[in-house]
Amino acid sequence: MAVARRTAKSVWDRFSASDPGLLRLMAGLRTVGAILLALAVLALVGTSVTHLVAGAMTAMVATFAIQEKEVRGQAITLALGLPVALAAISLGALLNSRVIAGDIFFVMLIFGAVYSRRFGDRGTALGLIGFQVYFVSLFVSASVPALPELFLTLTIAFACSAVARFAMVPETPERTLARLREAFRARLAQLVAHQIELLDADAGDVDAVLVDLRRSTARLHEAALMIQGRLEEGTRDASAAALLQRRVADAEIAAERLGVLLLNARSAERVETLTLHLPNASAAMPARARIAQDAGSALRRDLRALLLLVVRLVPDDRGTALPYVRNRLLGYREEQGLPQGSPAVQDCFRAVGEAARAILGLRLAVDAAQDEEYDTPEAARSREEFEAEEISISGEAAAAAEEEPTGLRRPTTRAAVQVSVGSALAIVGGEFLSTQRWYWAVLTCWVVFLNTASTGEILVKGYRRLVGTVLGVVAGVALAGAVGNHTWIAFALVLLCVFGMFFTAPLSYALMSFFVTAMLGLLYTLLNTYSLDVLVLRVEETALGAACGIIAAVLVLPVRTSHRTDEELGTVLARLRDVVSAAVAQLSGGPAVDLVDLARDLDTALDDLRSSTKPLTHPIAPLRARRQNARYVVALLETCAYHARSLAATAELVPSSKSVAADARLALAGRRITHNIDLIAAHVRDEEPDGEIESGASIASMLDSGRHEVLRTGSVAFRVLRHLQRLDEGIVGLARPLGVPLAAREEKAAGTRSVG
């Protein structure tokens, strides 16, 4: 029985880690629940199959369109959405027989729906409801005589959506945050498990383990960012949010650093930290050697103990065993009981101690664990440090106001104009393909513009939608043939497709398009309009809509992919400079600032850069050199961000720690790094750089090394200098692919300025 429970928990942990906070699962269940309830109620009142389809589609729209986090805000938006939906269905029925007037209104509606995104989540939801319900009116060929029954259908659909959202699958910010914390714990456990695999792997298997290690590290980072996005609504006050944010960041950085040090210890030579992040880096690594047997056994034991602390990171675990394990690991931070081994291996033990401290801090922030009676002096000191940090956390942080673009420079205005032009083209072209189902081209044009900001992103999204549609047509043919005239079997399969659509949407746009098209084949069967020609027409209309969207993006107020990537690159460099300068200032004895917020701003900017470079790194991108250049730049920035976060985490200890002291000499070390970042940022902005990239002597040699003991391996000063050195090397390496001039003693870099 115990084995079965452990197996079930392991399976659930894997699922929870793959879907942080169960957000995709809850979205799928909530939407399916709303549709299922709407179908049941509409069937009880004797609605026709056509109106069953309209009700199911409206329930789906009313559920997925609302993305606000607060329950009160969701209720208000849902209430406002009903009159919007009734107006849309009425206009659809009135204009159904007036081709020109209907087309003009449809384009105006599309403009308004996209423009409304500037008003936040509520504006986005209401615009989406208006557009999609108008589309429903076209899909079911709504007419004026049928409006009373359609009004009843839509009202029932919205009511069922409310029941599903607030009663069947309720979603509150607190519950979401609790599930995200559980997902973070599960992903942290996965990362530690992969680190144990790295320690045990034979030389020939290390590359495969590294792939898993990189993936689990990226997933842990994703979960940390998702927690950050839910903190404000899911915690009782700003101080609690700031405290949890800091503890999550500590745990993430400690786990990431442990993986890097384990990789270093596994190498026959000390592998540079930079290597872990670079694409195809494994080919350039020296042959890896196993860690000495005794030290390896001790390290393996302690990593398993650390994994136990992570797995048991829940409120109902008490007793003496866990505190004993935790206290032993915490002792490594202060050289207590540190096993014998090479300097690289001892660094790993110290990192295990740091990770144990981070897990203790996370448990205190989430659970306020009351097991002080088992504390050793080292554990007591860690608690005191956490208490001092908690007292120092300010409730509010001043946000820097950024200039917001106006007019056609505003992204929502530009997108509204572009999608309106593209939709007008799609209407004209769609009418030539089919006078009855031209709206599929318009829908595709609309969809490819959602959540895109450059021509390249629109191109990739259109390509993925076309691929998913073609595959969905094949599935639709098979499902429609299998269902035949069995109405409720068809509805059951529709529900499965809806769940698959929402569960896979964040993972793969092509897969989501596959489920959408398969669902449409079933809906056509229900409406008795199914034929192979209809599904082939669906592919043609999709291709036309994607083409019209791309044409509009290229010709109307275009945003070149290289321009967008340069904008995002400039933002990343600015955030990187903020973190480095603030961390070095605090390490040098300067005033304390909220470094966690600065580090998270850097992470968010880096995620935006990754998203903007996807069109350049996609397999269909024709320029291979450009693709490699973009990947290389992003990899270097990921490395720099890792070291900047580590510096920030160390600097956070200075005000409250008894073992970490400020060193005024570090101010000199940070100047060259920030100077080089400023030069690269100016080059990216097309400004004339004031100087050249400086490189040469190591960071440590730039300092007054009169006190050699501070550079002892494992000391805080040694760790800080190592991160500064890697940052310095990463920034200089970044100058080369971006074409920034180096100092005369360095070889001039080749290449172009843009990431792309």
N, C-alpha and C positions, 0 to 999 in steps of 0.2 A: 504493500500500500504506500509506504514511504517512497519507494522507487517511482511509483506511478505519479505521486505528487511532485517529486523533483523533476520528472520528465515533463509533466504538464507545465510546471513553472518555467522550465527552460524554454519550452516551445512558446509560451506566452511572452517571455522576455524577448525572444527573437522577433516576435510579431510586434510587440510594443516598440522595440528599437527601430523596426522598419517603418513604423507609422507613428512618429512622435506625437504624444498627446492623443493618439487615436483620432486625430482630426479628420483624416480621410474616411475612416470607418464610420464615425459619427455623422459626417456629411452624407455618406451613402445611405445609411440607415434612416436618417431623418427624411431624406428626399423620397426614398422608397416607402417609408411609413406614410408620408403625406399623400402620395399617389394611391397607395393601397386603400387608405381610409376614404379618399375622395371617390374612388371607384365603387367601394362598398356602399357609401351613402347614395351616390347617383344611381346605382343599380336598384336600390330600395325604392327610390322615387320613380322608377320606370323610365329613365332617360334613354334616348336612342344611342346606338353605338357611336355615331358621329360626335355627339355631345359628351359621351364617355371619353373619347379621345381628347376633345377640347378641355375637359375637366382635368384629365391626367396631365396634359401638357402645362396647363395653368398652375396646378398644384406644384409641379416640378419647378416652374419659373419662380413662383412666389416663395419657394423654399430656398433655392440656391442663390437667388439674386441678393438676398439680405446677408451682409457680411459684418454688420456691426457687432461689437464685442459685448456691450452692455445690454442686458435683457430689456430694460425700459426702452432703449433706443430701437431695438428690434421690433418691439410691439408698436411703437409709433410709426416706424417705416412700413410695417405690414398693414397698419390701418390706413395710411396714406396711399399705399399701393393699390388698394381695392378700387377707389374712384378713378385712379389712373388707368387701371385695367379695363374698367367699364367704359371709360371714354375711348380707349383704344379699340375695343371690340366694336363699339358703336360706329366709330368713324370707318373702321374696316368694312362693316356691313353696308354703310351708306355709300362708300366710294368703290365698292366692289365692281359695280357695273359702269363706273365712270373712269375709263382707263387713264386719260391724261391727268385729270384732277387727282386720282388716286396715286399715280406715280409721283406727282409733284409733292403731295402731302407726305408720301413715304420718305422721300429725300429730306424734307424738312424735319420729319420725325427722327430720322437717323442723325441729322446734325444736332438736334436738341438732345438726343439721348447720349451722344458722345460728349457734347459740350457740358452736360450736367455733371460729368465726372469731376469737374473743378470744385464742386460743392461737397466733396467728401464721399463717405460710404453711402449716405442717404441719397445724395444726388445720383450716384452711380446706380444704386438699386432701383430707384424710380425710373430712371432712363431705360434701364435694362427691362423692367417690367413693361413699360410702354411699348418698346420695340418688339419684344417677344410675343406679347399678347396680340399686337397687330399682325404679327406673322402667323399666329394661331388662327386669326380670322381668315387669312388667305388660305391656310392649309385646309381648313374645314369648309371653305367657301361660305362664309357667314352671309346671311341675308337679313334684311330689315324685319320680315315676319318672324324670324327665328330669334330675334333679340331678347324677348322676355325669358325664353328658356335658357338662352346663353347667359343672361344676367344671373339667373338662379344657379346655373352651373359654375360660373366664376365665383359667386359668393360662397357656395359650398366648398369650392377648391381652396379659397383663401382661408375659410374657417378650418378646414382640415389641415392646412399648412400650419395654422396657429396651434392646433391641438398637437400635431406632431412635434413642433418646435418647443412648446412650453410644457407639454405633459408626457408624450410618448418617449421622446428622446431629448430631454431637457439639456440645455447647455448654458452654464453660468461661467463667468470668468474664473471663479475660484476652482470649479471642477476642472476646467481646461488646464489651468496652471498646475493643479495637483497631478493630472495625467502627464503633463509635460515633464514635471519633476521625476515621475516614475520612468518616463522614456529616457531622460538624461541618465538616471541610475542604470537602466538596462544597457544603454550604449556605452557608459563608462565601464560596466562589467565586461562587455564585449571587447573593448579596447584593451583592458588588462589581460583578458584571456588570450588575445592575439599577441600581446607582448610576451606572455609565457611561451606561446608557440615559437616566437622569434628566438627566445633563449634556447629552446630544445631542438630547433630545426637543424638538419644537416646542411652542409655548405650548398648542396645542390638544390635545396628546397627553400632557401632564404628568399629568393626573388618572389616566389608565390606567396610566402607569408607577408612580405613587404606590401604586396598589392592589397591584402586584407587589412594590414596595419594602416595604410594610407586611407582606405575606404572607411574604416571604423573611426579614424581620427576626424575625417571630414564630416561624418555623420554626428559625432559628438559635438562638433562645432555648430552644425546645423541646429541641433537640439538646443544648444546654449542660446543661439540667436532667436529661436522661436520662443524660448522662455522670456528673453528680454522684451519681446513684442507684447507679452501678455502680463507683464509685471504690474503695470500701473493700475489695470482694472482688477487684477486677481489678488492683490494684497490689501491689507487694512489701511496702510498709509504709505507715504513716500519713503519714510525711514525703513520700513520693513521691505519695501521693494528694492531700495538701494543695498540693504544688507544681503538679501538673497542674490541679487545680481553680482555682488562682490564674491560671495561664496561659490557661486556657479563658475565664475571666471577663474577663481583660484583653483578649483578642481580641474577645470579644463586645461589650464596652463600646466599644472603639476603633472597630469597624465600625459600630455603631449611631450613635455620635457623628459619624462621617464622613458618614453619610447625612443627619443633621439639618443639618449645616453646608452640605452641598451644596444642600439645599433652601433654606436661607437665602440662599445665594449666587445661586440661580436666580431669586429673587424680585426684582421691581422695588423692593420695600421689604423690609426685614428681617422675614421672617415669624417669629413667635414659635415657639419650640420646641414649645410646648404644642399648636400647631395640628396637628402631624404625627400626634398620637395620638388626636385627637378624632373621633368618628363624623361623617361628612358634612362634614368640615372643609374639603374642597376648595372648596366653594361659598362659603366665607367668605374665601378667600385672595385677596389682590390679584393683579392680572395679573402673570404671570411674564415676566421678560426674560432673554434669552440673556446669558451671561457674555461679557465682552469677548473678541475673537477670539484675541489673542495669549495672554492668560492662560488662556482656555478650551482652546487647543491644548496648552499645557504641562500643564494639569490633566488633560486627557484622556490624554496620554502617561503621566503618573505613575499614574493610576488603572489603566491597562492594565499598567503595570509591577507595580503592587501585585497585580493579578489573577494575573500570572505567578508572583509569589512564593507566592500561595495555591495555585494549581494544581500547582506543583512542590514542595509541602510534603510530600515523601516522602523516606525514608532514602537512596535510591540516586541522588539528584541531586547531583552535585558539579561543580566547575569554577569558572571565574572570572566568568562572565556574571552569574549570580544574585547573588553577593556584591557585584559592582559596582553592580547595580541597587539592591540593598538598602542599600548604604552611602550612595548618593546620596539615597535617600528618608529615611534616618535623619538626614541632615544637616539636614533641615527642622526637626527638633525643637529645634535650637540655632541656628536662623536662618542656617544655612550654605547658600548658593546658593538662597535663597528667591526664586522668581520675582516680578516686579513684578505688582501688581494691587490691587484694592480691599481694604480690611480683611477683608471677608467672604470674598473669594477666597483671601487669604493664610491665613485660618483653615483653609480646606480643605486647603491644602498642609501646614500643621502637623499637621492630623488625619491626612493620608496618612502623615506621618512617625511619628506615634504608632501607627498601624495596622501599619506596617512593623516597629516595635519589638515590638509584641505578637506578630506572626508569628514574629519571631526568637526570642522567649521561648518560644512554643509549640513551635517546632522543637527548641530546646535541651532542653525538658522531655521531649519524646517521643523524640528521636533523638540528643541530645547531639552536634549537628553540629560537626564538627572542621574549620572553615575559617577559623581565626583569622588565618592568614598573609595574608589579603586584607583584614583590618580596617583601616578608617580610625580616627582618634582618636574620632570620634563612635560608631562601632560598638563600639570597645573599651570606651568608657565605659558603653554599654548592657549589655555582657557583665558588666562589674564590678558594675553595679546588680543584675543578675539573680543573680550569685553572692552578693552581700550579702543579697538577699532570701531566697535558698535557705538560707543559714546561719541566718537569723533565724526560719525556720519552726519552730514547735514541733511535736513529734510528736503531742501530744494536746491536745484542747480540752475544757474542762469543759462538760458539757451541763447545762443548767438542768432541774431536775426539776419536772415539772408535776403538779399534783394530778389523779389519775385518778378519774373518776366511778365510783360503786359502785351495786349494786342495779339497779333499773329505769332509773336515769339512765345506766347503761353502754350505749353504742350497740348492742353485740352482743346484750345481754339484751333491750332494747326491740325490736330488729328480730326477734329470735326469737319474742317474744310476738306481735308484729304479723303475721308471716308464718304463724304457727301458726293464728291466728284466721282470717286470710284464706284459708288452705288448707282449713280446716274448712268455711268457707262455699263454697269452690270444689268440694269433694267433694260436698256436698249438692246444689248447683246442677248440677254436672256429671252426677250420677246421673239427674237429671230429663231432661237432654239425651241422654245415652247411658249405659247401664249397663255398656258395654264399654270406652269410651274417655273416661271422665270424668277420667282422670289428665292429659289435656292442659290442662284448666283449672287443675289444681294446679301443673303445670309452669310455666305462664305466671305464676301468682301468685308462685311461688318466684323466677322469673327477674327480675321487675320490682323485687323487693326487693334484689337483689344490687347492691352498690356504689352504693346510694342512701342519702340521709340526711335527706330531707325529703319532705313530701307532694307538693310540686310536682315534684320529680325523679321520683317514682313515677308521677305522672300523665303526664309527658312520655314516660317510658320505656314505659308501657303503650300510649300512643298510637302510638309508633314501632313497637312490636312488632306491633300490629294492622295498621298500614299495610303493613309488610313481609310479614306473613302473607297478607294479601289478594293482594298481587302474587305471592307465592310459590305460592299456589293456582293462579293462572293459568299460571305456568310449570310447576307440577307436572302439570297436566292435559295440557299440550303434550308434556312429556317422557315421561310415562307412555304416551301414545298412540303416540309415536314409537318407544319401546323395545319395546313388546309383550312377547313371551316370551323375549327375549334377555337371559339372566341376567347374563352378564359385561359386556355393554354397559351394563346398568343399574348394575352395581357401578362401572364406570369413570366414569359420570356422577356417581355418589354421591361418588366421590373428588374429582372436580372441584368439586362443591358444598361438600365439607368444606374443601378448600383455599380456596375463595372465602369461606367462613364465617369462617375464622381470619384470612385476609389482610385482610378488611374490618372485622372486629370493632372495632378501635380507632377506625376512621374513621366508621362509620355503623351504629348499632344496627338501623335499619330494613333496611339492606342485608344485614346478618348474618341477620336474621329471614327475609328473602327466601330466602337460600340454605338455611337450615334447613328451611323448609317445602317448597321444591323437592326437597330430599333425602328428606323424609318421603314425598312422593308416589312417589318411586322405590322406597323401602323397602316401601311398601304393595304396590307392583307385585310385588316379589320375594316377599312373603309371600302373594301371591294374594288380598289383601284390598282391592285398590284399587277405588275407585269415586268418581264425582264427589260423591256424597252424603258420603263419608268426608272429602273435602277441604273441603266446605262445613261439615261438622261441626267440622273443625279451626278454621275461622274463628270459629264460634259459641263453641267452648270457649275460644279465645284471648280473645275479647271478654269472656266471663264471668270468666275468670281475672284479666284486667286490672281489671275492675270490682270483683271481690272484694278484690284487693290495694289498690285505692284506698279502698274502704270501710273496710278494716282500718286503713289509714294515717290516715284522717280521724278514726275513732272510738276507736281503741285507742292510747293513749300518743302522741298526734299530735305531730309536730314541724313547726310552721308554717314555710313557706319564709322568711317575713320574719324569724322568730326565728333560723333558721340563717344567713341572710345577715348579720344583725347580729352574730352570734358571729364569723363569718369576717371581717367588716369590722373588728371590734375587734382581732382578731389581726393583721390587716394594719397597722392603725394602730400597734399596739405594736411590730411589727417595723420599721416605717418610722421610728419614733422612735428605736429602738435604733441603726439604721444612721446616721441623721443626727447624733445626739448623739455617737456614738463617732467618726464621721468628723471632725466639727467639732473635737472634743477633740484628736484626733491632729494635725489641721491647725493647731491652736493651740499645739502643743508638748507635748501630754499624752502619756501612755504608749502604746506600740504595742499594738494588739489585733488579733485575727483578723477583719478587716473583710470578707473574702471569705465566711466562714461566715455572718456576719450578713446580708450581701447575699443570699446564697442562701436563707436562712430567709425573707427578705422575698419573694423570688420564689416560693417554695413556697406561702407564705400567700396571695399574690396569685392563683396558679393555683387554689387551693382556693376563693377567693372567686368567680373566674370560673365555676367549676363549679357553685357554689351558686346563682348568679344565672341560670343557663341557663333554668330554668323561667319566670323573669320576662321574659327577652328572647326566648323562643321565639315564632315567628309565631302559634302558637295562643293565646298569652296574651291574654286579652280586654281588659285595661286598657292602652291605648296610652300614656298619660301615665306610668304606672308602668314600662312597658318602656323608655321613653326616659330616665326618671330613673335606672334601674339602669345602662343603657349609659353614661350621662354620668358617673356616679360611678366606674365601673370605668375609663373612659378617663382621668379625672383621676388616679386612683391609679396607672395605668400610667405616666403622665407623671411623677408624683412619684417612682415607683420608678426610672425611668430616671435622673433627676437625682441621686437618692440613690446609685445604683450608681456614677455618674460621680464623685461626691464621694468615695466609698469608694475607687475606683481611684486618684484623685489622692492621697488621704491615705496610701495604701499606699506611695507613692513617698518619703514624707518621711524615714523612718529610714535609707534606703540611697542616695538620690539626691544627687548633687552640685549639681543645678540646681533642686531643689524644697526650699524652706526653710519651716519653720513660722512662722506669724504669729499672735501672741497676740491681736491685735485681732479675729480671726475668732470668738473665743468669744462675743463680744457678738452677732454676726450670727445665731448659731444659737439664741439664747435665745427669740426671738420665735416661731421656727418650732416648736420643741419645746413651747413654751407653748400654741400654737394646736392642735397635735396632741393634747396632753393634754386640752384642753377638748372637742374633737370626740369623742375616745375616751370621756370621761366621759358625754357626751350620748348616745352610742350605747349605753352600759351602763345607761341610765336613771338615772344619778346626777346630782345637782345640780351643774352646772358652777361652778367657783370663778372667776368672771370672764367676760370676753367676748373674742371673737376680735379680735385686734389687727391693724390694717393701717394703711397710710399711706405714710410715707416709704420710699424704696427701701432695700434692704439696704446698698448702697454708701454712701448718705448718712448712715447710722447710725454709720459708722466714722469714726475720726479720719483725715481725708484729707490729712494733712500731707505724706505721700510720694506725690505724684500719679503718679510713674513706675510704681508697682506695678500700677496699673490700665491699663497699656498693653495695647492689643488684642493677644491672642495670649499674653500672659504667664499664668503659672500662677495668680496672684492674680486676674486678670481672669476666668479660666475658673471658678475657685472661686466668685467673687461672682456670676457669671452663673447657675451652677447653684443657688446659694442663693436668688437672686432668683426664679428660676422655681419653686423649691420653695415659697417664701413665697406666690407668686401662686396656685400650685396648691392649697395648703392652704386659703387664704382662699376660693378658688372652690369647694372641697369643702364648706365650711360652708353655702353657700347651698342646694344641693339637699337637704342633710340637716337643714335647719331649725335650725342652731345660731345663737344670737344673735350679732350683730356689735356692734362698738363703736358708741356713740351717733352718731358721725359717718357711719356707714354705714347704708344702707337695710336694714331688717329683711328677712330672707329668708323667702320663702314656701315651702310644701311640707311634707313629712312627714319625720320623723326616720329612718325605715327606708330602706334601699336600695330595698326593694320598695314 
